[in-house]
Amino acid sequence: MTHRYFIEQPIDQDSATLTGPEAHHLLHVMRAKPGDQVVLFDGSGDEFLSRVEKLRRSEADVTILGRQTVDRELPSPLSLGAALPKGDRQRWLVEKAVELGVTRLIPVETERSVAQPNPKVVERLRRAVIEASKQCGRNRLMEIVSPQRWVDFLQTGDGACVRLVAHPTPEAQPPNVLASVSGPIMIAVGPEGGLTDDEVEQATKHGWQTVTLGPRILRIETAALALAALVAMNMEAQSTG
């Protein structure tokens, strides 16, 4: 297996230089040598077979041997709004969302949110996106946008074909509405203590549908990833069916 590395700058020449954490991994973890082959990606959707040429203390020069467009994205954009869990569970949520093909993650601030997604947290999670993309083979990075208040987040979904919010109420139905949907989809999950009645009412007024994921109480990341997986599998089944 050829190891993958992300490069911040668009690759538009026949050479490139790895710096920062990616160079550190290549140099000091993988202990690369001149002549080794690696795969680079720059978030454009393409990947680049490359050869290591010159190694320095904190940089590595490579020659681009070939460019190939490899699309591993979902057929339509999938956006996930979530009240972030605490601690390491945030990174786990991000990693798995990347693997499932989520296009965009929006940290949302609700009345019962327990974790405040400050700029340092968001930046750390963006690095987790890169690591997860390297592992799962995605050539486009899942976007993590700036945190939004719940009411503002609800209004950003007006262009989506379907908007689903996980909320365990007697009125909520399983997400079977996906059976014949094609186009952008937005999904949302509230905090550990659940969304308030007012927040659910705000969502339904903006055209969001409440859905249930079963009778058990799920943690934030479990609910978010269960719903994302259902949507992603449905998208891909329709595109190949």
TIMIZA-150322 format. One record per residue: x negated, y, z of N, C-alpha, C in turn. Coordinates in steps of 0.2 Angstrom, whole numbers, plus 5000, padded with zeros to 4 digits. Example, Ala and Ser with C-alpha at 12.3 -4.5 7.8 and 13.67 -1.06 7.14 Angstrom:
BEGIN
493449725039493849785039493449845039/493649895035493249955036493650005039/
% end
This chain:
BEGIN
499649945000500050005000499650065000/499750114995499350174995499650225000/499250255004499450305009499750365006/500250395009500550455007500350515011/500250575008500050635011500450695009/500650745013501050795011500550855010/500650895005500250955004500751015003/500551065007501051125007501151165000/500551174997500551214991500751164985/501151194980501351154975500751134971/500851074968500251044965500351054957/499951104954500051124947499351124944/498851094947498251084943497951014944/497350994941497150934941496750914948/496750964953496450944959496850984965/496650954971497050984977496550974983/496751014988496351004994496850995000/496750945004497050925010496750965016/497150995020496951035026497451015032/497251045037497651035043497750965045/498350945048498550875051498450825045/498650845039498550785034497850775033/497350825032496650805032496450765038/496650785044496350755050496550685049/497150665047497450595047496950555042/496850585036496450555031495750545033/495450595036494750595038494650545044/495050565049494850535056495250475058/495850465055496250405057496150355052/496250375045496150325040495450315038/495050355040494250355038494150345031/494450385027494450385020493750395017/493550365011492950375008493050395001/492550434998492650454991492750394987/493250404982493450344978494050314980/494250324986494950294989495550334985/496050294984496650324981497150334986/497550394985498050414989498650434985/499250444988499750474985499950544988/499950594985500150664987500950674985/501250714989501850744987501950814990/502250854986502350924988503050954990/503450904990504150924991504550944985/504250934979504550954973505050894970/504950834973505250774970504750734966/504150754965503650714962503150694967/502850634965502250614969501650604964/501050614967500450614963499950564965/499750524961499250474962498550514962/498150504967497550544967496950504970/496350534968495750504971495350544975/495150524981494750564985494050574982/493850634982493250654979492650674984/492850724988492350754993492750765000/492350745005492550755012492150805016/492550845019492150895024492450885031/492250925036492450905043493250915043/493550965040494250965041494650975034/494350955029494650965022494450905018/494850895013494750835008494950855001/494450854997494650874990494850804986/495350814982495550754978495650774971/495650724966495750734959496450704958/496850744954497550714953497450674947/497650604947497650554942498250554938/498850564941499450564937500050584942/500550604938501150634941501750594939/502250584944502750544942503350564947/503950574943504550594947504850534950/504950534956505250474960505850504964/506450484962507050514965507250464971/507150484977507450434982507950474986/508350524983508850564987509550534986/509950554990510650534990510950564983/511450534981511850564975512050634975/512250654982512550714983512250744990/512150804991511950834997512350815003/511950795008512250775015511950825020/512450865023512150905028512450885035/512050885040512150865047512050925052/512650935055512550985061512650945067/512150965072512150925078511950975084/512250965089511950995096511450945098/510850975098510250935099510250895106/509950835106509950805112509250825116/509150805122508550825125507950785123/507350815124506650785124506550745117/506250685118506050645113506550625108/507150625111507750605107507850645101/507650705101507650755096507250725090/506650715091506250685086506450625083/506750575087507050515085507650525080/508050575082508650595078508350625071/507850665071507650695065507350635060/506850595063506550535059507050495056/507650475059508050435056508550465051/508650535053509050565048508650575041/508050585041507650585035507650515032/507650465036507650395033508250385029/508850405032509550395029509650445023/509250495022509350535016509650595017/509750615024510150685025509750735022/510050785019509750835015509550895019/510050905024509950965028510150955035/509750975040509950965047510051035050/510651055053510751115056510851105064/510351135068510451125075511051175077/511551155080512151195082512151205090/512351265091512451285098513151295100/513351245105514051245107514051265114/514651265117514751285124514451235129/514451175127514151125132513451095130/513151135125512451115123511951115129/511551065129511051065135510351075133/510251065126509551085124509551145119/509151195120509151255116508551245111/508751245105508251235099507951305098/507451325102507051385101506551375095/506251425092505851415086505251365087/504951355093504451305094504751235093/505351225095505651165094505751145087/506051195084506251185077505551175072/505051205074504451195070504151125072/504151105078503951035079504350985076/505050995075505450945072505350955064/505151005061504951015054504350965053/503850965058503250925057503550845057/503950835061504250765061504550745055/504850795051505150785044504650755040/504050795040503450775035503250705037/503150685043502950615045503450565043/504050575044504550525042504650525034/504550575031504550575023503950535021/503350545024502850505022502950425022/503250415028503450345029503950315025/504450345024505050315020505050325013/504550365010504450375003504850435000/505150475004505550535001505050584998/505150614993504750664990505050734990/505650744993505950804995505950805003/505850865006505850865013506550885015/506850845020507450865023507350935026/507850985025507751055028508051055035/507651085039507951105046508051185046/508651205046508751275046508751305053/508751365053508851405060509451385064/509451375070510051365074510651405073/511251385073511851425072512351415077/512651465079513251455084513751415080/514151375084514651325082515151365077/515351425079515851455074515551475068/514951495068514551515062514451455057/514251395060514151335057514751315053/515351315056515951295053516051325047/515851395046516051425040515551415035/514951385036514551375031514751315026/515251275029515451215025515951225020/516151285018516651295014516651275007/515951255005515851234998515851154998/515851125004515851055004516451015002/516450954999517050924997517350895003/516950875008517250845014516850865020/517250885025516850905031517150865037/516750825040516950785045516650795052/516950805057516750815064516950755068/516450725071516550665076516850685082/517450665084517750685090518250635092/518050595098518550545100519150565103/519650575099520350595101520850545099/521450535101521950495099522150505092/522050565090522250585083521750575078/521150565080520550555075520650485072/520450485065520450425061519750405060/519650335058519050315055518850355049/518250365047518050405041518150375035/518750345034518950305028519050355022/519050425023519250475018518650475013/518150445014517550445010517650395004/518150355004518150304998518150334991/518450394990518450414983518150484983/517650504987517350564987516650574983/516550624979515950634976515850704976/515250724979515050794980514750804987/514550864988514250884995514750865000/514450835006514750825012514450855018/514850875023514550905029514850865035/514350845039514650805045514350845051/514750835057514550865063514650825069/514150835074514250795080514150845086/514550845091514450895097513950865102/513950905108513450885113513650825117/513250815122513350755127514050755130/514250815132514950825135515450835131/515350825124515850835119516050905118/516350915112516650985110517251005114/517251065116517851085119518451085115/519051095118519651095114519651155109/519451215111519451275107518951255101/518351225102517951215097518251165092/518551115094518951065089519451105085/519851145089520351185085520051235080/519451265082519051305077518951265071/518651205072518451165066519051145062/519651125065520151105060520451165057/520451225060520651285056520251305050/519551285050519151295045519151235040/519551185041519651135036519251065037/518951065044518651005046519050955048/518950885047519350835049518950795055/519350785060519050745065519050675064/518550635065518550565064518250535071/518450465071518150425077517650375075/517250365079516750305078516850245082/517450245085517550185089517750205096/517850155100518150175107517550185112/516950175110516450185115516150255115/515850275120515550345121514850335118/514650375113514050375110513650435112/512950425112512550475113512550525107/512250585107512250625101511950595095/511350565096510950545091511250475088/511550435092511950375090512450395085/512950445088513450465084513250495077/512750545077512550575071512250525066/511950475068511650435064512150385061/512550365065513050315063513550345058/513750405059514150445054513750455047/513050475048512650485042512550425038/512450365042512350305038513050285035/513550295038514250275034514250315028/514150385028514250425023513750415017/513050405019512550385014512650325011/512850275014513050205011513650215006/514150255008514650265004514450294997/514050344998513850384992513450344987/512950304990512550264986512950204983/513450174986513850124983514250154978/514550214978514950244973514450254967/513850274968513450294962513250234958/513250174962513050114958513550064956/514150084958514750044957515050054950/
% end
